[in-house]
Amino acid sequence: MNNYELMVIFTPVLSEEEYKAAQKKFAAIVTDNGGEVLHTNPWGLKSLAYPIAKKTTGLYWVMEYKAPTIFNEKLKTQLLRDESVMRHMYTVLDKYA
């Protein structure tokens, strides 16, 4: 299992409860598929470098997790299906960093 970092930009129209529910949803997807959430860091509302879908701000959230390699395709599918997600990116973390 590798360590990964996931950054998600949620739409800024989410309420605080919806924002927290979305975070719990994706953390639960990781744990339900045999992964382990190592750390989460909600950044909150930040300005975007360029507009996405005519929005200039977004709710940022970062999660570090450990999961099997094949899990990332399942996670990607769930992120693309969720209408509250504007952008996402996951990267492999160096185990020596």
LOPAGU-496177 format. One line per field, with one value per atom (N, C-alpha, C): residue number from 1; residue in one letter; x, y, z. Coordinates in pm, 1 decimal, decimal comma. Example, Ala and Ser with C-alpha at 12.3 -4.5 7.8 and 13.67 -1.06 7.14 Angstrom:
BEGIN
kolgu = [1 / 1 / 1 / 2 / 2 / 2]
kefi = [a / a / a / s / s / s]
u = [1319,0 / 1230,0 / 1320,0 / 1285,0 / 1367,0 / 1290,0]
v = [-569,0 / -450,0 / -330,0 / -225,0 / -106,0 / 3,0]
w = [780,0 / 780,0 / 780,0 / 708,0 / 714,0 / 787,0]
% end
This chain:
BEGIN
kolgu = [1 / 1 / 1 / 2 / 2 / 2 / 3 / 3 / 3 / 4 / 4 / 4 / 5 / 5 / 5 / 6 / 6 / 6 / 7 / 7 / 7 / 8 / 8 / 8 / 9 / 9 / 9 / 10 / 10 / 10 / 11 / 11 / 11 / 12 / 12 / 12 / 13 / 13 / 13 / 14 / 14 / 14 / 15 / 15 / 15 / 16 / 16 / 16 / 17 / 17 / 17 / 18 / 18 / 18 / 19 / 19 / 19 / 20 / 20 / 20 / 21 / 21 / 21 / 22 / 22 / 22 / 23 / 23 / 23 / 24 / 24 / 24 / 25 / 25 / 25 / 26 / 26 / 26 / 27 / 27 / 27 / 28 / 28 / 28 / 29 / 29 / 29 / 30 / 30 / 30 / 31 / 31 / 31 / 32 / 32 / 32 / 33 / 33 / 33 / 34 / 34 / 34 / 35 / 35 / 35 / 36 / 36 / 36 / 37 / 37 / 37 / 38 / 38 / 38 / 39 / 39 / 39 / 40 / 40 / 40 / 41 / 41 / 41 / 42 / 42 / 42 / 43 / 43 / 43 / 44 / 44 / 44 / 45 / 45 / 45 / 46 / 46 / 46 / 47 / 47 / 47 / 48 / 48 / 48 / 49 / 49 / 49 / 50 / 50 / 50 / 51 / 51 / 51 / 52 / 52 / 52 / 53 / 53 / 53 / 54 / 54 / 54 / 55 / 55 / 55 / 56 / 56 / 56 / 57 / 57 / 57 / 58 / 58 / 58 / 59 / 59 / 59 / 60 / 60 / 60 / 61 / 61 / 61 / 62 / 62 / 62 / 63 / 63 / 63 / 64 / 64 / 64 / 65 / 65 / 65 / 66 / 66 / 66 / 67 / 67 / 67 / 68 / 68 / 68 / 69 / 69 / 69 / 70 / 70 / 70 / 71 / 71 / 71 / 72 / 72 / 72 / 73 / 73 / 73 / 74 / 74 / 74 / 75 / 75 / 75 / 76 / 76 / 76 / 77 / 77 / 77 / 78 / 78 / 78 / 79 / 79 / 79 / 80 / 80 / 80 / 81 / 81 / 81 / 82 / 82 / 82 / 83 / 83 / 83 / 84 / 84 / 84 / 85 / 85 / 85 / 86 / 86 / 86 / 87 / 87 / 87 / 88 / 88 / 88 / 89 / 89 / 89 / 90 / 90 / 90 / 91 / 91 / 91 / 92 / 92 / 92 / 93 / 93 / 93 / 94 / 94 / 94 / 95 / 95 / 95 / 96 / 96 / 96 / 97 / 97 / 97]
kefi = [m / m / m / n / n / n / n / n / n / y / y / y / e / e / e / l / l / l / m / m / m / v / v / v / i / i / i / f / f / f / t / t / t / p / p / p / v / v / v / l / l / l / s / s / s / e / e / e / e / e / e / e / e / e / y / y / y / k / k / k / a / a / a / a / a / a / q / q / q / k / k / k / k / k / k / f / f / f / a / a / a / a / a / a / i / i / i / v / v / v / t / t / t / d / d / d / n / n / n / g / g / g / g / g / g / e / e / e / v / v / v / l / l / l / h / h / h / t / t / t / n / n / n / p / p / p / w / w / w / g / g / g / l / l / l / k / k / k / s / s / s / l / l / l / a / a / a / y / y / y / p / p / p / i / i / i / a / a / a / k / k / k / k / k / k / t / t / t / t / t / t / g / g / g / l / l / l / y / y / y / w / w / w / v / v / v / m / m / m / e / e / e / y / y / y / k / k / k / a / a / a / p / p / p / t / t / t / i / i / i / f / f / f / n / n / n / e / e / e / k / k / k / l / l / l / k / k / k / t / t / t / q / q / q / l / l / l / l / l / l / r / r / r / d / d / d / e / e / e / s / s / s / v / v / v / m / m / m / r / r / r / h / h / h / m / m / m / y / y / y / t / t / t / v / v / v / l / l / l / d / d / d / k / k / k / y / y / y / a / a / a]
u = [84,2 / 0,0 / 88,1 / 48,4 / 122,3 / 52,5 / 128,3 / 71,6 / 36,8 / -80,6 / -128,3 / -176,1 / -179,1 / -239,2 / -346,6 / -464,4 / -576,9 / -613,3 / -620,5 / -669,7 / -797,9 / -901,9 / -1032,0 / -1074,1 / -1128,0 / -1187,8 / -1338,1 / -1410,9 / -1556,4 / -1614,8 / -1736,0 / -1804,6 / -1828,6 / -1816,0 / -1827,3 / -1969,9 / -2069,1 / -2208,4 / -2250,5 / -2160,9 / -2193,3 / -2202,8 / -2297,6 / -2304,6 / -2195,5 / -2175,0 / -2071,9 / -2102,2 / -2230,1 / -2269,4 / -2245,6 / -2278,8 / -2258,1 / -2109,3 / -2029,4 / -1884,0 / -1826,4 / -1868,4 / -1820,0 / -1871,6 / -1995,2 / -2051,4 / -1975,9 / -1936,6 / -1860,2 / -1722,4 / -1659,5 / -1530,4 / -1543,8 / -1646,8 / -1668,9 / -1699,3 / -1771,2 / -1807,3 / -1682,3 / -1589,5 / -1470,4 / -1372,7 / -1368,0 / -1286,3 / -1343,1 / -1475,6 / -1539,4 / -1514,9 / -1510,4 / -1481,4 / -1343,4 / -1247,8 / -1112,0 / -1112,4 / -1172,8 / -1170,3 / -1254,6 / -1364,2 / -1449,6 / -1382,3 / -1282,5 / -1212,9 / -1075,6 / -1055,9 / -932,0 / -819,1 / -847,9 / -745,0 / -747,3 / -659,6 / -648,1 / -625,1 / -708,2 / -691,5 / -585,1 / -478,1 / -368,0 / -385,8 / -436,6 / -449,1 / -546,2 / -629,6 / -714,5 / -690,4 / -702,0 / -677,6 / -774,2 / -885,6 / -976,0 / -921,3 / -891,8 / -837,5 / -945,9 / -1067,1 / -1176,8 / -1182,5 / -1245,9 / -1270,2 / -1144,0 / -1100,8 / -982,2 / -1014,3 / -941,6 / -956,1 / -889,8 / -949,4 / -892,6 / -799,4 / -701,6 / -608,9 / -679,1 / -779,3 / -859,6 / -1001,3 / -1101,0 / -1239,3 / -1263,7 / -1339,2 / -1383,0 / -1535,0 / -1599,0 / -1745,6 / -1800,8 / -1735,0 / -1773,7 / -1767,8 / -1691,5 / -1672,7 / -1527,2 / -1506,8 / -1371,9 / -1317,3 / -1398,8 / -1353,8 / -1394,2 / -1331,9 / -1364,7 / -1328,7 / -1392,5 / -1363,8 / -1259,4 / -1140,5 / -1030,0 / -1028,6 / -986,5 / -973,3 / -859,2 / -770,5 / -656,2 / -665,3 / -642,2 / -644,3 / -524,4 / -450,6 / -344,4 / -399,2 / -376,4 / -429,8 / -335,8 / -356,1 / -280,3 / -381,6 / -356,6 / -452,9 / -382,9 / -445,5 / -391,9 / -396,7 / -308,6 / -298,9 / -428,2 / -493,6 / -614,4 / -731,4 / -723,9 / -832,1 / -848,5 / -741,3 / -747,7 / -845,0 / -863,2 / -960,6 / -1103,0 / -1130,1 / -1262,8 / -1287,8 / -1186,0 / -1198,7 / -1219,0 / -1145,3 / -1157,9 / -1299,6 / -1357,3 / -1494,0 / -1592,3 / -1577,2 / -1666,5 / -1650,3 / -1527,6 / -1503,1 / -1563,3 / -1552,5 / -1607,7 / -1760,4 / -1821,2 / -1967,8 / -2028,9 / -1953,2 / -2005,8 / -2012,6 / -2131,8 / -2150,5 / -2091,4 / -2063,5 / -2007,3 / -1856,0 / -1792,3 / -1647,7 / -1620,1 / -1543,9 / -1506,7 / -1378,1 / -1279,3 / -1151,7 / -1097,6 / -1013,8 / -945,4 / -810,9 / -719,9 / -589,4 / -532,8 / -485,6 / -416,5 / -275,8 / -183,2 / -42,9 / 11,5 / 112,3 / 180,3 / 281,9 / 278,5 / 374,5 / 499,4 / 612,6 / 739,4 / 747,4 / 774,7 / 776,2 / 893,7 / 992,5 / 1107,7 / 1096,9 / 992,6 / 978,9 / 925,4]
v = [-118,2 / 0,0 / 123,8 / 221,0 / 345,5 / 457,1 / 560,9 / 680,8 / 779,7 / 841,6 / 936,8 / 1063,2 / 1170,7 / 1295,2 / 1333,0 / 1362,0 / 1402,1 / 1545,9 / 1630,0 / 1766,2 / 1779,4 / 1827,4 / 1844,1 / 1989,7 / 2045,6 / 2178,7 / 2159,6 / 2188,6 / 2179,3 / 2312,9 / 2308,6 / 2430,4 / 2521,0 / 2651,9 / 2741,9 / 2761,0 / 2706,6 / 2725,5 / 2625,4 / 2534,6 / 2437,5 / 2506,0 / 2460,7 / 2508,7 / 2438,2 / 2483,4 / 2422,8 / 2275,4 / 2241,8 / 2102,4 / 2015,7 / 2069,2 / 1994,1 / 1973,6 / 2074,6 / 2066,7 / 1956,2 / 1952,1 / 1848,3 / 1710,6 / 1703,1 / 1575,0 / 1521,2 / 1609,4 / 1566,8 / 1514,9 / 1580,0 / 1533,6 / 1394,5 / 1374,9 / 1244,1 / 1137,3 / 1175,5 / 1080,6 / 1024,2 / 1110,6 / 1063,2 / 993,5 / 1034,2 / 962,2 / 822,6 / 810,9 / 679,8 / 589,5 / 646,3 / 566,5 / 503,6 / 578,9 / 526,1 / 410,0 / 429,6 / 325,0 / 204,2 / 225,1 / 113,5 / 23,8 / 76,1 / -1,1 / -48,4 / -61,4 / -116,9 / -18,0 / 109,8 / 211,1 / 266,5 / 361,5 / 423,5 / 572,9 / 653,9 / 799,0 / 836,7 / 901,0 / 939,1 / 1079,5 / 1171,8 / 1311,1 / 1383,6 / 1469,3 / 1556,1 / 1700,4 / 1789,7 / 1931,1 / 2014,5 / 2059,2 / 2146,0 / 2288,7 / 2336,9 / 2471,3 / 2577,5 / 2539,6 / 2635,7 / 2710,5 / 2825,5 / 2904,1 / 2978,9 / 2955,0 / 3021,3 / 3070,7 / 3170,7 / 3220,0 / 3123,8 / 3110,4 / 3025,7 / 3108,6 / 3044,3 / 3114,0 / 3157,8 / 3081,7 / 3114,4 / 3062,2 / 3122,4 / 3078,5 / 2935,5 / 2860,7 / 2726,7 / 2729,1 / 2701,9 / 2704,6 / 2838,3 / 2947,0 / 3083,6 / 3110,8 / 3032,0 / 3053,5 / 3094,1 / 3193,3 / 3243,7 / 3198,9 / 3127,8 / 3074,5 / 2928,2 / 2857,7 / 2717,7 / 2676,9 / 2570,7 / 2515,4 / 2405,2 / 2429,7 / 2335,3 / 2235,1 / 2111,9 / 2006,4 / 1914,3 / 1883,1 / 1795,6 / 1675,2 / 1555,7 / 1432,9 / 1347,4 / 1302,4 / 1204,4 / 1068,6 / 969,2 / 836,2 / 729,0 / 609,0 / 491,9 / 394,0 / 347,1 / 258,6 / 177,2 / 66,4 / -9,9 / 74,0 / 44,7 / 122,0 / 118,3 / 3,8 / -7,9 / 73,5 / 114,0 / 190,9 / 328,4 / 387,6 / 524,7 / 541,0 / 438,5 / 447,4 / 452,9 / 377,8 / 383,5 / 522,0 / 574,8 / 707,6 / 813,5 / 802,5 / 898,3 / 897,3 / 778,7 / 767,0 / 837,1 / 817,3 / 881,5 / 1033,7 / 1080,8 / 1225,1 / 1288,7 / 1220,9 / 1274,9 / 1275,0 / 1181,3 / 1173,5 / 1275,5 / 1321,5 / 1413,3 / 1555,3 / 1612,4 / 1745,7 / 1857,2 / 1830,5 / 1933,9 / 1948,1 / 1855,3 / 1859,3 / 1933,3 / 2043,0 / 2116,6 / 2060,7 / 2032,7 / 1976,4 / 1884,3 / 1790,6 / 1704,0 / 1663,3 / 1626,2 / 1577,4 / 1490,8 / 1373,2 / 1291,4 / 1263,9 / 1262,0 / 1238,2 / 1131,6 / 1060,5 / 961,0 / 1034,4 / 1008,5 / 1070,8 / 984,7 / 1048,5 / 978,7 / 926,2 / 798,3 / 741,3 / 790,4 / 853,1 / 903,8 / 1053,0 / 1117,0 / 1262,2 / 1294,8]
w = [0,0 / 0,0 / 0,0 / -81,0 / -92,9 / -16,7 / 12,8 / 74,3 / -36,1 / -24,0 / -123,0 / -54,0 / -132,0 / -86,5 / -187,3 / -138,3 / -222,1 / -189,4 / -292,1 / -274,2 / -354,8 / -288,7 / -352,5 / -338,7 / -447,0 / -442,2 / -459,6 / -352,7 / -355,9 / -399,7 / -452,5 / -493,3 / -371,8 / -387,5 / -272,0 / -221,2 / -288,5 / -245,1 / -137,9 / -99,0 / 5,5 / 141,6 / 221,8 / 360,0 / 440,6 / 562,1 / 648,2 / 674,0 / 692,8 / 717,2 / 593,9 / 476,1 / 351,6 / 324,3 / 356,5 / 339,3 / 428,0 / 554,3 / 646,0 / 606,0 / 557,5 / 513,6 / 392,5 / 301,7 / 184,4 / 226,2 / 323,7 / 373,6 / 433,6 / 516,2 / 579,3 / 475,3 / 370,9 / 265,6 / 198,3 / 160,0 / 90,2 / 184,4 / 309,5 / 407,6 / 430,4 / 431,4 / 449,0 / 329,0 / 209,7 / 90,2 / 102,3 / 154,4 / 172,0 / 270,8 / 386,5 / 489,3 / 450,4 / 377,7 / 335,8 / 232,5 / 163,4 / 60,3 / 106,0 / 235,1 / 287,8 / 305,4 / 295,1 / 314,4 / 455,5 / 478,7 / 610,8 / 592,5 / 656,2 / 651,6 / 753,4 / 706,8 / 794,6 / 851,5 / 767,9 / 812,0 / 719,1 / 775,7 / 694,3 / 735,1 / 638,0 / 663,1 / 578,7 / 636,8 / 560,9 / 555,8 / 436,8 / 420,7 / 420,4 / 384,0 / 379,4 / 247,5 / 249,6 / 129,3 / 87,1 / -36,7 / -92,6 / -233,3 / -277,4 / -413,9 / -511,1 / -628,9 / -733,0 / -820,7 / -880,6 / -969,2 / -1097,8 / -1139,4 / -1257,1 / -1232,4 / -1295,0 / -1271,1 / -1319,5 / -1241,1 / -1278,4 / -1274,0 / -1386,2 / -1396,9 / -1345,6 / -1383,1 / -1346,9 / -1196,9 / -1124,6 / -980,9 / -957,0 / -870,8 / -845,1 / -710,4 / -630,9 / -502,9 / -493,2 / -399,6 / -377,2 / -235,7 / -188,8 / -56,5 / -72,3 / -21,9 / -36,3 / 78,4 / 46,2 / 147,1 / 105,3 / 198,7 / 172,8 / 266,1 / 209,7 / 289,4 / 250,6 / 350,8 / 329,3 / 368,3 / 281,7 / 308,8 / 256,2 / 307,2 / 264,9 / 206,4 / 83,7 / 18,0 / -90,3 / -132,8 / -245,4 / -373,4 / -466,6 / -589,8 / -670,6 / -676,3 / -758,8 / -703,5 / -579,3 / -518,0 / -580,9 / -631,0 / -681,0 / -797,4 / -879,1 / -988,2 / -934,0 / -828,4 / -765,0 / -706,0 / -640,6 / -580,9 / -688,9 / -797,4 / -907,4 / -964,0 / -979,8 / -1030,3 / -937,8 / -807,4 / -710,6 / -711,3 / -725,3 / -728,2 / -853,2 / -966,8 / -1090,8 / -1089,9 / -1021,2 / -1014,5 / -919,6 / -823,4 / -722,4 / -779,6 / -780,2 / -837,8 / -752,2 / -625,8 / -539,4 / -557,6 / -629,6 / -652,4 / -783,1 / -774,3 / -895,0 / -955,8 / -872,2 / -917,6 / -809,4 / -851,7 / -755,6 / -814,5 / -726,5 / -769,1 / -658,0 / -693,3 / -594,0 / -642,7 / -548,3 / -578,9 / -485,1 / -532,9 / -450,2 / -364,4 / -234,6 / -143,9 / -134,5 / -131,9 / -115,5 / 27,2 / 42,2 / 176,9 / 261,2 / 198,8 / 273,2 / 302,5 / 254,5 / 273,9 / 411,8]
% end
